[in-house]
Amino acid sequence: MTTLQIEIAKVGHEQCLPLRQAVLWPGFPVEHCVVQGDADAAHYAVSMDSQIICCLSVFTLSANVYQVRKFATAAEYQGQGHGTALLSHAIN
């Protein structure tokens, strides 16, 4: 029996773009998925066997004020708690 390796980690925004495209903007080119402020935001992802299955971005609005944006989970992994775990990780 093979054990899946699930990891939550900070990633670069470029790593989130394919999933953003697939979930949030299907049919648009990947370049469309880059949003203003991506370079300065913090990006977190859930990876399963090195494949990103869930990601979100945290944008700083002002001192101690943050906004979670571009939260996406691959369709086949939705409803399994990955998004909840990722959001909890980002908040902590």
LINJOFEN-V158392 format. One record per pair of residues at least 12 apart in sequence whose ideal C-beta (glycine too) atoms are under 10 Angstrom apart, sorted by the first residue. I is the first residue (numbers start at 1). GAP is how many residues later the second one is. If there is no record, write none. Layout:
[[I & GAP] [I & GAP]]
This chain:
[[2 & 47] [3 & 46] [4 & 44] [4 & 45] [5 & 42] [5 & 43] [5 & 44] [5 & 45] [6 & 40] [6 & 41] [6 & 42] [6 & 43] [6 & 47] [6 & 48] [6 & 76] [6 & 79] [7 & 38] [7 & 39] [7 & 40] [7 & 41] [7 & 42] [7 & 43] [7 & 45] [8 & 36] [8 & 37] [8 & 38] [8 & 39] [8 & 46] [8 & 74] [8 & 77] [8 & 78] [8 & 80] [8 & 81] [8 & 82] [9 & 34] [9 & 35] [9 & 36] [9 & 37] [9 & 38] [9 & 43] [9 & 80] [10 & 32] [10 & 33] [10 & 34] [10 & 35] [10 & 48] [10 & 79] [10 & 80] [11 & 31] [11 & 32] [11 & 33] [11 & 34] [11 & 36] [11 & 41] [11 & 44] [11 & 46] [12 & 26] [12 & 27] [12 & 31] [12 & 33] [13 & 20] [13 & 21] [13 & 22] [13 & 24] [13 & 25] [13 & 26] [13 & 27] [13 & 28] [13 & 29] [13 & 30] [13 & 42] [13 & 44] [13 & 57] [14 & 16] [14 & 20] [14 & 24] [14 & 25] [14 & 29] [15 & 28] [15 & 30] [15 & 32] [15 & 37] [15 & 40] [16 & 17] [16 & 18] [16 & 22] [16 & 25] [16 & 27] [16 & 28] [16 & 29] [16 & 36] [16 & 38] [16 & 39] [16 & 40] [16 & 41] [16 & 54] [16 & 56] [17 & 13] [17 & 14] [17 & 15] [17 & 16] [17 & 17] [17 & 21] [17 & 26] [17 & 35] [17 & 38] [17 & 53] [18 & 12] [18 & 15] [18 & 33] [18 & 34] [18 & 37] [18 & 54] [18 & 56] [19 & 14] [19 & 26] [19 & 32] [19 & 33] [19 & 34] [19 & 35] [19 & 36] [19 & 51] [19 & 53] [19 & 54] [19 & 55] [20 & 12] [20 & 13] [20 & 14] [20 & 15] [20 & 18] [20 & 35] [20 & 36] [20 & 37] [20 & 50] [20 & 51] [20 & 52] [21 & 12] [21 & 51] [22 & 50] [22 & 52] [22 & 53] [23 & 31] [23 & 32] [23 & 47] [23 & 48] [23 & 49] [23 & 50] [23 & 51] [23 & 52] [23 & 55] [24 & 46] [24 & 47] [24 & 48] [25 & 45] [25 & 47] [33 & 37] [33 & 39] [34 & 36] [35 & 22] [35 & 24] [35 & 34] [35 & 35] [36 & 23] [37 & 20] [37 & 22] [37 & 23] [37 & 24] [37 & 30] [37 & 32] [38 & 19] [38 & 21] [38 & 31] [38 & 32] [40 & 19] [40 & 20] [41 & 15] [41 & 16] [41 & 17] [41 & 18] [41 & 19] [41 & 25] [41 & 26] [41 & 27] [41 & 28] [41 & 29] [42 & 14] [42 & 15] [42 & 16] [42 & 17] [42 & 18] [42 & 24] [42 & 48] [43 & 12] [43 & 13] [43 & 14] [43 & 15] [43 & 16] [43 & 27] [43 & 47] [44 & 12] [44 & 13] [44 & 14] [44 & 24] [44 & 27] [44 & 42] [44 & 43] [44 & 45] [44 & 46] [45 & 12] [45 & 27] [45 & 37] [45 & 41] [45 & 44] [46 & 27] [46 & 28] [46 & 31] [46 & 35] [46 & 36] [46 & 37] [46 & 39] [46 & 40] [46 & 43] [48 & 26] [48 & 29] [48 & 34] [51 & 23] [51 & 26] [52 & 20] [52 & 21] [52 & 22] [53 & 19] [53 & 20] [53 & 21] [53 & 22] [53 & 23] [53 & 24] [53 & 25] [53 & 27] [53 & 29] [53 & 30] [53 & 33] [54 & 17] [54 & 18] [54 & 19] [54 & 20] [54 & 23] [54 & 24] [54 & 26] [54 & 27] [54 & 28] [54 & 29] [54 & 30] [54 & 31] [54 & 32] [54 & 33] [55 & 15] [55 & 16] [55 & 17] [55 & 18] [55 & 19] [55 & 28] [55 & 31] [56 & 12] [56 & 13] [56 & 14] [56 & 15] [56 & 16] [56 & 17] [56 & 27] [56 & 30] [56 & 31] [56 & 33] [56 & 34] [57 & 12] [57 & 13] [57 & 14] [57 & 15] [57 & 33] [58 & 12] [58 & 29] [58 & 32] [58 & 33] [66 & 24] [66 & 25] [68 & 18] [68 & 19] [68 & 22] [68 & 23] [71 & 12] [71 & 15] [71 & 16] [71 & 19] [73 & 13]]
